[in-house]
Structures are given as C-alpha cells and as structure tokens.
Amino acid sequence: MTDSFRSGNSRTLAKTLDQLGHPLAVLDRRGVIVFVNLPLCQLFKADATQLVGQSCSWQVAEDDSPFGALLTALAPPAGALQGKLVVRRLTTPIVFDSTQSGQLFIPLLDDEGTPQATLVALGEWSGLSAQLHAAEPPSVQRKQVHGSLLTAIRSRWQNLDDLHSLIGTSAAIELAMARAQLAISQPCGLLVSGPAGVEKSDIVRGVFLGRLKRAGLPKMAGQLFPIDCRIAEDEQLEEMLDRFAGRLRPELPPQSQLLLIERIEQLSDASVERLNRWLESTSGQCSAAATSVSRADELASRGLAWGRLLSRLATVEVAIPPLSQRRQDIAPVAMQLLAVACENNQRAQLSFTPEALQLINAFPWPENHRQLSEAIDEAVGRAVLVANIQVVHLPVAVRSYSSTNEQLEAGPIEPIDLDQVLLQCERIMLSRALKLSPRNRAQAARLLGISRPRLLRRIEQLGLDPKPQ
C-alpha cells in the first residue's frame, strides 16, 4: 500500500507572502502568472483575479492592456530561464513615481536543474542588490551604473515614452523636455528646431503620442499627416493640405489630428501664404507642428507672412542643440540607444566597457543622434557572444578619432637637429668601442673601422677619456 501525502497550507503561505513589503509574483515555466501577493495588487490597483493567468512576455505590452508594463517587466530574462539567480535594475519605473527600481528573479528548479517556476520580487534597487552586488562581475556592475542615470532621468518625466531624443542632463535638454511636456499637456502649436540628425520629427511624434495618451485615446485613433517641404512644391503643398483636410474627422479632438510640416524653412513665401490661409480655414479642427533647422525668431524675421505663420506654429518651441555642444548628454543617449538596439534585435541587454564609452564621449558626432544610433546598431551587430560593447565593435571612424585627435592636439612637431643626433650617436659608438678595448686604442679603432690617429682626435674633440688604459 502506497502512502499518499498532501502539501502544506496554501492559505498560510499566501498570507505570509502578502505580509512581505516587496511586491511579488510567481510564474510557471511558460511565463504565466500563478500567484501575486497583496503589495503587487495594491501597486497596480488590481485584483489578483485580473492578474493570475496573464502571460508575461517582452512583446505583451499593447495599447489596450492596462497591465502591459507589468507583464513585460515580469518576463524572466535569459539567465533566470537558465536557472540562474538574476537581479535586474529597472531603467523605467513600472508605475510612475513609484520606488520599485529593481527586480529579483529566483528560479525554482526540479531535480534535473530545469526551472519549473520563477519567483519575481520588486523593490528598491539598493535593497535587492545589497547582498548580491559584491559577487557580480564587472560587466553587470557597469550595466547598473549605466542604468542608474537613465532611471533618474525617466523617473522625473511622466511622458517620456517616444521622447528618447530628449534624454540627457544638460540645461538645454532639461528646458527642451520641460517644453515638450508643456506641449503634451495642451493642444498648442509646436516648433522643434535644431540641426540635422537630432530626430526633430521623432520628437513631434512623441508629443503627439503623449497627447493621445493624455486624452485616453489609443495610438490608432489619431492621425499624423507629415509634409516634407524639401520635396513639396507650391502646388503639391496645396494638394497635400486639401488631402489632409478631407481626412479630418469632426468627432475627434483637435490634438488627435496633427499636421506636421517638416523642414518648414524650405517653404517659399507663396507657400507660406497658402499655409496661413489653410490654417485659418481649419482652425479648431486639428493641431499643427513643424520642424526646422532655423530658430523661430530667425524664421519670423523673414517677413509678415512668416510672423503670422510662426504665431500659430511656434506657441511652444523645443530647441535641440547638436550633441557636440552638450557632451554630457552623449552617454545617456548612447545607453538608451543601446537598450533599444538590444530589444529590437532580441538580444540580452549589453553594456559599454569604460574604454568604449570614453571613445563614444570623445567623438564629435557631426550627424548627431542619427549617426550615434547607426554606430550603436553596428556595434550590437558585431558584439557576438559577449556581454559588453567593446572598442573593437565600434565603427572605424569612432575608434580612430581619438588617436587622430590626440595627434592634432599635440601641436606642431619640432624640427630635428640632425648634426646633434649624429654627434650623439658617434659619442655612444666611441664609448662602446673603448669599453670593449679598454687598453688597446688600435683595437678600438679597428672595431670602429677608422684609423688610430682619427680615433684619438675624436676622443679629444668629444671630451672622452684621453688617457689610454
């Protein structure tokens, strides 16, 4: 007869876990939530029945999912799926203004060492990593340092999604981000100005998506209609404006229907007049924004029509300086781009070695964010079977810039006094020959291939020991 046994009291276990200070979840081997404790439910203002049974995955976040951020964050990393204890720092708070800045993944293994479930605990990074930090390899520690800066930046802004071009710590970026947040909060005209490559159109799209989110609308509910002034002639511009006017939906709020005029400085005066008339005729039906390499005051100085246009389009101006003028922003931008590149390539998160990050900081990036993004994408593609982006993975232009720059900064090369160099060489050779034949000048002369009288003359001229040994 075989004895049958039962497990312990699950209610007591659940009660114990509910009393923990950390939000906690348990996932089965398929990544499906099988348990959440009370602190986690309170954090997301949800009942356990709404969360249990949900599948956690990197691709699970959707516009209409209220728990998309949680289900994405709870997805176990590769190390946990391999049975390793993993501690991970959150670069973006799961809940805005929360203190949950870290995760601890504890795999529960069977007899063969295969993970059958994963316990995920959320908490403050310093507390979760305290006992594990000393044992972590340098690459993990570098990721933590890199991530702390991004966490500090992201925790300050509620609407940072899709505004990655505005990550940074410089005064210019702080001002630009504050103005972008202002543009999100009210449906006003927006002008994003700056040099090529600073992703001006992406910033406009980020503001547009922020407005939709603020209005409680999904991304697909709005429409953004871009017009590139570099390729749109006067008649084409009018045709495109009429096409957008035909798409306007009166039942939608103006902030959900955005006309984007890209490179507005390329417009002719006639096109500016047409655009002014169109904006007057569609007032209150849609919102408008523009990008430009010129500042608003420079454009307004072109004439009265430009001034009227800028009064509508530049209620808020977000000015982005080139990366070369705000070098303290290069590192956080590079870290963010690296995180995005790893996610897009379905790679485990990489970090920069100190040497690679030093080269990235030193490079001038004349094409700004676009060039930096391409360089990091290239580096991620080269970084195979490694945990870090190393110097060898960076593009040749970045790797070679530092040595070239050092040579330029070293100043002009001083001319060489050839006579002095040859005289010094002769002195060295004579001294060596005399040491090899200390008591025989004739032998020393033969070693040098010269006559004994000549050797004696050179000894006297160079001030060497004139006395034969």
C-alpha positions as CSV (number, residue, x, y, z in Angstrom):
1,M,0.0,0.0,0.0
2,T,1.4,3.4,-1.0
3,D,1.1,6.3,1.4
4,S,-0.4,9.5,-0.1
5,F,0.8,12.8,1.2
6,R,-0.6,16.3,0.8
7,S,1.2,19.6,0.6
8,G,1.1,22.3,3.3
9,N,-1.5,25.0,3.9
10,S,-1.5,27.3,0.8
11,R,-3.6,29.9,2.5
12,T,-0.9,30.3,5.2
13,L,1.7,30.6,2.6
14,A,-0.3,33.3,0.7
15,K,-0.9,35.2,3.9
16,T,2.8,35.1,4.7
17,L,3.7,36.4,1.2
18,D,1.0,39.1,1.5
19,Q,2.7,40.4,4.6
20,L,6.0,41.0,2.8
21,G,7.0,44.5,2.0
22,H,8.0,43.7,-1.6
23,P,5.5,43.2,-4.4
24,L,5.9,39.6,-5.5
25,A,4.7,37.3,-8.3
26,V,5.2,33.6,-9.1
27,L,5.3,32.5,-12.8
28,D,5.1,29.0,-14.1
29,R,7.6,27.6,-16.7
30,R,5.5,29.1,-19.5
31,G,5.7,32.6,-18.0
32,V,2.1,32.6,-16.9
33,I,1.3,34.3,-13.5
34,V,0.1,31.7,-11.0
35,F,0.3,33.9,-7.9
36,V,0.6,37.6,-7.0
37,N,0.8,39.0,-3.4
38,L,-1.2,41.9,-1.9
39,P,1.6,44.6,-2.3
40,L,1.7,43.9,-6.1
41,C,-2.1,44.1,-6.4
42,Q,-2.0,47.4,-4.4
43,L,0.8,48.8,-6.6
44,F,-1.2,48.3,-9.8
45,K,-4.6,48.8,-8.2
46,A,-5.8,45.5,-9.5
47,D,-7.4,42.4,-8.0
48,A,-5.4,39.1,-8.1
49,T,-8.0,37.5,-10.4
50,Q,-7.2,40.1,-13.0
51,L,-3.5,39.2,-13.0
52,V,-3.4,35.5,-12.4
53,G,-3.4,33.6,-15.7
54,Q,-1.9,36.5,-17.6
55,S,1.1,35.6,-19.8
56,C,4.4,37.6,-19.3
57,S,6.4,38.3,-22.4
58,W,8.7,41.0,-23.9
59,Q,6.1,41.6,-26.6
60,V,3.0,41.5,-24.5
61,A,2.5,45.3,-24.0
62,E,-0.4,46.6,-26.0
63,D,-2.3,49.9,-26.2
64,D,-5.4,48.5,-24.8
65,S,-3.8,46.4,-22.0
66,P,-3.8,48.2,-18.6
67,F,-1.2,45.8,-17.3
68,G,1.1,45.8,-20.3
69,A,4.0,47.4,-18.5
70,L,3.8,44.9,-15.6
71,L,3.5,41.8,-17.9
72,T,6.5,43.0,-19.9
73,A,8.6,43.8,-16.8
74,L,7.8,40.4,-15.1
75,A,9.1,38.4,-18.2
76,P,12.1,36.4,-16.9
77,P,15.4,37.3,-18.5
78,A,17.5,34.6,-20.2
79,G,19.6,34.0,-17.1
80,A,16.6,33.1,-15.0
81,L,15.3,30.8,-17.7
82,Q,18.7,29.0,-17.5
83,G,18.3,28.5,-13.7
84,K,20.4,31.4,-12.6
85,L,19.6,33.9,-9.8
86,V,19.2,37.3,-11.6
87,V,19.0,40.8,-10.2
88,R,18.0,43.5,-12.7
89,R,17.7,47.2,-12.4
90,L,14.7,48.9,-14.0
91,T,15.6,51.7,-16.4
92,T,11.9,52.8,-16.4
93,P,9.7,52.7,-13.3
94,I,6.8,50.2,-13.9
95,V,4.4,52.7,-12.2
96,F,5.2,56.4,-12.4
97,D,6.6,57.9,-9.2
98,S,6.9,54.5,-7.6
99,T,10.0,53.3,-5.6
100,Q,10.2,50.0,-7.4
101,S,13.6,50.3,-9.2
102,G,14.8,46.7,-9.2
103,Q,13.8,43.1,-9.7
104,L,15.0,39.8,-8.2
105,F,14.3,36.6,-10.3
106,I,14.6,33.4,-8.3
107,P,14.2,30.2,-10.4
108,L,12.7,27.2,-8.7
109,L,14.4,24.1,-10.2
110,D,13.5,20.4,-10.4
111,D,15.9,17.5,-9.8
112,E,17.4,17.9,-13.2
113,G,18.1,21.6,-12.7
114,T,15.4,22.8,-15.0
115,P,13.4,25.8,-13.9
116,Q,9.7,24.9,-13.3
117,A,8.7,28.3,-11.9
118,T,10.2,31.7,-11.2
119,L,9.6,33.9,-8.2
120,V,9.9,37.6,-9.1
121,A,10.3,40.3,-6.4
122,L,10.1,44.0,-7.0
123,G,11.7,46.6,-4.7
124,E,14.3,49.3,-4.3
125,W,17.5,48.6,-6.2
126,S,19.8,49.2,-3.3
127,G,17.9,46.7,-1.1
128,L,17.6,43.9,-3.7
129,S,21.2,44.1,-4.8
130,A,22.9,44.7,-1.4
131,Q,23.8,41.0,-0.8
132,L,24.5,40.2,-4.5
133,H,26.3,43.3,-5.6
134,A,29.8,42.2,-4.4
135,A,29.6,38.9,-6.2
136,E,28.5,40.4,-9.6
137,P,31.0,40.5,-12.4
138,P,32.3,44.0,-13.6
139,S,30.1,43.8,-16.7
140,V,26.9,43.6,-14.5
141,Q,28.2,46.4,-12.3
142,R,28.7,48.6,-15.4
143,K,25.2,48.0,-16.5
144,Q,23.9,49.1,-13.1
145,V,25.9,52.3,-13.3
146,H,24.7,53.0,-16.8
147,G,21.1,52.2,-15.9
148,S,21.0,54.4,-12.8
149,L,21.4,57.5,-14.9
150,L,18.5,56.5,-17.2
151,T,16.3,55.6,-14.2
152,A,17.0,59.0,-12.6
153,I,16.0,60.8,-15.9
154,R,12.9,58.7,-16.6
155,S,11.6,58.9,-13.1
156,R,11.3,62.7,-13.5
157,W,9.1,62.7,-16.6
158,Q,5.7,61.0,-16.7
159,N,5.5,61.2,-20.5
160,L,9.0,60.1,-21.6
161,D,7.7,57.4,-23.9
162,D,8.7,58.1,-27.6
163,L,10.8,61.1,-26.5
164,H,14.1,59.3,-26.3
165,S,15.8,62.1,-28.2
166,L,15.2,64.3,-25.2
167,I,17.2,62.1,-22.8
168,G,20.1,64.0,-21.2
169,T,21.2,66.1,-18.2
170,S,22.3,69.3,-19.9
171,A,20.4,72.5,-19.2
172,A,19.4,72.7,-22.9
173,I,17.8,69.3,-22.8
174,E,16.1,70.0,-19.4
175,L,14.5,73.0,-21.0
176,A,13.6,71.1,-24.1
177,M,12.0,68.3,-22.2
178,A,10.0,70.8,-20.0
179,R,8.7,72.4,-23.1
180,A,7.8,69.1,-24.7
181,Q,5.8,68.2,-21.6
182,L,4.0,71.5,-21.8
183,A,3.2,70.8,-25.5
184,I,1.7,67.4,-24.4
185,S,-0.5,69.0,-21.8
186,Q,-2.2,71.4,-24.1
187,P,-3.0,71.3,-27.9
188,C,-0.9,74.3,-28.9
189,G,1.3,74.9,-31.9
190,L,4.7,73.2,-31.7
191,L,8.0,74.0,-33.5
192,V,11.0,71.7,-33.0
193,S,14.2,73.4,-34.2
194,G,17.8,72.1,-34.4
195,P,20.5,70.8,-36.8
196,A,20.1,67.7,-39.0
197,G,20.2,64.4,-37.2
198,V,18.6,65.4,-33.8
199,E,15.4,63.5,-34.7
200,K,13.2,66.5,-34.7
201,S,10.3,64.7,-36.3
202,D,10.5,61.9,-33.8
203,I,10.1,64.5,-31.0
204,V,6.9,65.8,-32.7
205,R,5.6,62.2,-32.9
206,G,6.5,61.7,-29.3
207,V,4.5,64.8,-28.3
208,F,1.6,63.6,-30.5
209,L,1.5,60.2,-28.9
210,G,1.7,61.8,-25.4
211,R,-1.4,63.9,-26.3
212,L,-3.3,60.8,-27.3
213,K,-2.3,59.0,-24.1
214,R,-3.3,62.0,-22.0
215,A,-6.7,62.1,-23.8
216,G,-7.2,58.4,-23.1
217,L,-7.1,57.5,-26.8
218,P,-5.2,54.5,-28.4
219,K,-2.4,55.2,-30.9
220,M,-4.5,54.1,-33.8
221,A,-7.3,56.6,-33.0
222,G,-5.2,59.6,-34.1
223,Q,-3.7,60.6,-37.4
224,L,-0.4,62.4,-38.0
225,F,0.0,63.8,-41.6
226,P,3.6,64.8,-42.5
227,I,4.5,67.1,-45.3
228,D,8.2,67.4,-46.3
229,C,8.9,70.9,-47.6
230,R,12.1,69.7,-49.3
231,I,10.1,67.8,-51.9
232,A,6.7,69.6,-51.9
233,E,6.4,72.4,-54.5
234,D,3.8,75.1,-54.1
235,E,1.0,73.2,-56.0
236,Q,1.9,69.9,-54.3
237,L,1.7,71.6,-50.9
238,E,-1.8,72.8,-51.6
239,E,-2.9,69.4,-52.8
240,M,-1.5,67.7,-49.7
241,L,-3.2,70.2,-47.4
242,D,-6.5,69.5,-49.2
243,R,-6.0,65.8,-48.8
244,F,-5.4,66.1,-45.1
245,A,-8.5,68.4,-44.8
246,G,-10.5,65.6,-46.4
247,R,-9.4,63.2,-43.8
248,L,-10.3,65.3,-40.7
249,R,-12.9,63.7,-38.5
250,P,-15.0,66.3,-36.6
251,E,-15.9,63.8,-33.8
252,L,-12.2,63.6,-32.8
253,P,-10.5,66.3,-30.6
254,P,-8.0,68.6,-32.4
255,Q,-5.0,67.2,-30.6
256,S,-5.6,63.8,-32.1
257,Q,-5.2,65.1,-35.7
258,L,-1.8,66.7,-36.3
259,L,-0.4,68.3,-39.4
260,L,3.4,68.1,-39.4
261,I,5.3,70.5,-41.7
262,E,8.9,69.1,-41.9
263,R,11.8,71.5,-42.8
264,I,9.5,74.5,-42.8
265,E,12.4,76.8,-43.6
266,Q,12.3,75.4,-47.2
267,L,8.9,76.9,-47.9
268,S,8.6,79.7,-50.4
269,D,6.8,82.9,-49.5
270,A,3.8,81.9,-51.7
271,S,3.6,78.6,-49.8
272,V,3.7,80.4,-46.5
273,E,0.7,82.4,-47.6
274,R,-1.2,79.3,-48.7
275,L,-0.4,77.6,-45.4
276,N,-1.6,80.6,-43.4
277,R,-4.9,80.6,-45.3
278,W,-5.3,76.8,-44.8
279,L,-4.7,77.0,-41.0
280,E,-7.2,79.8,-40.7
281,S,-9.9,77.8,-42.6
282,T,-9.3,74.7,-40.4
283,S,-8.9,76.5,-37.1
284,G,-10.2,74.3,-34.2
285,Q,-10.4,71.1,-36.3
286,C,-6.8,70.0,-36.0
287,S,-3.4,70.9,-34.5
288,A,-0.2,71.8,-36.3
289,A,3.5,71.4,-35.7
290,A,6.7,72.0,-37.7
291,T,10.4,71.2,-37.7
292,S,13.2,73.5,-38.8
293,V,16.9,73.9,-38.8
294,S,16.3,77.6,-38.0
295,R,15.0,79.0,-34.8
296,A,11.6,80.6,-34.6
297,D,12.9,84.2,-34.3
298,E,15.1,83.7,-37.5
299,L,12.1,82.5,-39.4
300,A,9.8,85.2,-38.2
301,S,12.3,87.8,-39.3
302,R,11.7,86.8,-43.0
303,G,8.5,88.9,-43.2
304,L,5.0,89.5,-42.0
305,A,3.6,86.3,-43.5
306,W,6.3,84.2,-41.7
307,G,5.5,86.1,-38.5
308,R,1.8,85.1,-38.8
309,L,2.7,81.5,-39.5
310,L,5.1,81.3,-36.6
311,S,2.5,82.8,-34.2
312,R,0.4,79.7,-34.9
313,L,3.1,77.0,-35.2
314,A,5.6,78.1,-32.6
315,T,3.4,78.6,-29.5
316,V,6.0,76.3,-27.9
317,E,9.4,75.9,-29.4
318,V,11.6,72.9,-28.5
319,A,15.2,73.8,-29.5
320,I,17.7,70.9,-29.7
321,P,21.4,71.8,-29.8
322,P,23.9,69.5,-31.6
323,L,25.5,66.7,-29.5
324,S,28.9,68.4,-29.8
325,Q,27.6,71.3,-27.7
326,R,26.2,69.1,-24.9
327,R,28.7,66.3,-24.4
328,Q,27.2,65.4,-21.0
329,D,24.2,64.1,-22.9
330,I,26.1,61.7,-25.1
331,A,26.5,58.9,-22.5
332,P,22.8,58.7,-21.5
333,V,21.7,59.0,-25.1
334,A,24.1,56.2,-26.1
335,M,22.8,54.0,-23.2
336,Q,19.2,54.5,-24.3
337,L,20.0,53.7,-27.9
338,L,21.9,50.6,-26.8
339,A,18.9,49.4,-24.8
340,V,16.6,50.0,-27.8
341,A,19.0,48.2,-30.2
342,C,19.3,45.2,-28.0
343,E,15.5,45.0,-27.7
344,N,15.0,45.4,-31.4
345,N,17.5,42.6,-32.1
346,Q,16.0,40.4,-29.4
347,R,19.4,40.4,-27.6
348,A,20.1,40.3,-23.9
349,Q,20.9,43.8,-22.6
350,L,24.5,44.8,-23.3
351,S,26.6,47.5,-21.6
352,F,29.6,49.6,-22.7
353,T,33.1,48.9,-21.5
354,P,34.7,52.1,-20.0
355,E,37.1,52.3,-22.9
356,A,34.2,52.1,-25.5
357,L,32.2,54.7,-23.7
358,Q,35.2,57.0,-23.5
359,L,35.6,56.9,-27.3
360,I,31.9,57.5,-27.8
361,N,32.1,60.6,-25.5
362,A,35.1,61.9,-27.3
363,F,33.7,61.6,-30.9
364,P,32.1,64.8,-32.1
365,W,29.0,63.1,-33.8
366,P,28.5,65.7,-36.6
367,E,25.3,63.9,-37.7
368,N,24.0,63.8,-34.1
369,H,21.5,61.2,-32.9
370,R,21.1,59.6,-36.3
371,Q,24.9,58.9,-36.6
372,L,25.1,57.7,-33.0
373,S,22.2,55.4,-33.4
374,E,23.7,53.9,-36.6
375,A,27.0,53.4,-34.8
376,I,25.4,51.6,-31.9
377,D,23.3,49.4,-34.2
378,E,26.5,48.4,-36.0
379,A,28.3,47.7,-32.7
380,V,25.4,45.5,-31.5
381,G,25.6,43.5,-34.7
382,R,29.3,42.9,-34.2
383,A,29.1,42.1,-30.5
384,V,28.5,38.3,-30.8
385,L,28.8,36.0,-27.7
386,V,29.9,38.9,-25.4
387,A,28.2,40.9,-22.7
388,N,29.8,44.2,-23.5
389,I,30.2,46.6,-26.4
390,Q,34.0,46.9,-26.7
391,V,36.2,49.2,-28.6
392,V,36.7,46.7,-31.4
393,H,32.9,46.7,-32.0
394,L,32.7,50.4,-32.7
395,P,32.9,51.8,-36.2
396,V,36.4,52.6,-37.6
397,A,35.7,56.3,-37.6
398,V,35.0,56.3,-33.9
399,R,37.9,54.0,-33.0
400,S,40.4,56.1,-35.0
401,Y,39.1,59.5,-34.0
402,S,40.8,59.5,-30.5
403,S,44.3,58.9,-31.8
404,T,43.9,61.3,-34.7
405,N,42.6,64.0,-32.3
406,E,45.5,63.4,-29.9
407,Q,48.0,64.0,-32.8
408,L,46.3,67.2,-33.8
409,E,46.2,68.5,-30.2
410,A,49.9,67.6,-29.6
411,G,50.9,70.7,-31.6
412,P,53.5,71.2,-34.3
413,I,56.4,68.8,-34.5
414,E,59.7,70.4,-33.6
415,P,62.5,70.1,-36.2
416,I,65.2,67.6,-35.6
417,D,68.8,68.9,-35.4
418,L,70.5,66.1,-37.5
419,D,74.0,67.2,-36.6
420,Q,73.3,66.9,-32.9
421,V,71.7,63.5,-33.4
422,L,74.7,62.2,-35.4
423,L,77.1,63.6,-32.9
424,Q,75.3,61.8,-30.0
425,C,75.3,58.6,-32.0
426,E,79.1,58.9,-32.6
427,R,79.7,59.5,-28.9
428,I,77.8,56.4,-28.0
429,M,79.7,54.2,-30.5
430,L,83.1,55.5,-29.4
431,S,82.3,54.9,-25.8
432,R,81.2,51.3,-26.5
433,A,84.4,50.6,-28.5
434,L,86.6,52.0,-25.7
435,K,84.8,49.8,-23.2
436,L,85.4,46.7,-25.4
437,S,89.1,47.5,-25.8
438,P,90.0,49.4,-22.6
439,R,93.8,49.1,-23.0
440,N,94.2,49.0,-26.8
441,R,93.3,52.1,-28.9
442,A,94.4,50.4,-32.1
443,Q,91.9,47.5,-31.5
444,A,89.2,50.1,-30.6
445,A,89.9,51.9,-33.9
446,R,89.6,48.6,-35.8
447,L,86.3,47.9,-34.2
448,L,85.0,51.3,-35.5
449,G,86.6,50.9,-38.9
450,I,88.7,54.1,-38.6
451,S,92.5,54.8,-38.1
452,R,94.1,55.1,-34.7
453,P,95.0,58.8,-35.1
454,R,91.5,59.7,-36.1
455,L,90.1,57.8,-33.1
456,L,92.4,59.8,-30.8
457,R,91.3,63.1,-32.4
458,R,87.6,62.3,-31.9
459,I,88.2,61.2,-28.3
460,E,89.8,64.6,-27.6
461,Q,87.1,66.6,-29.6
462,L,84.2,64.8,-27.8
463,G,85.7,65.1,-24.4
464,L,86.1,61.4,-23.8
465,D,88.8,59.9,-21.6
466,P,92.1,60.8,-23.4
467,K,94.3,58.5,-21.3
468,P,94.9,55.1,-22.7
469,Q,94.2,52.3,-20.2
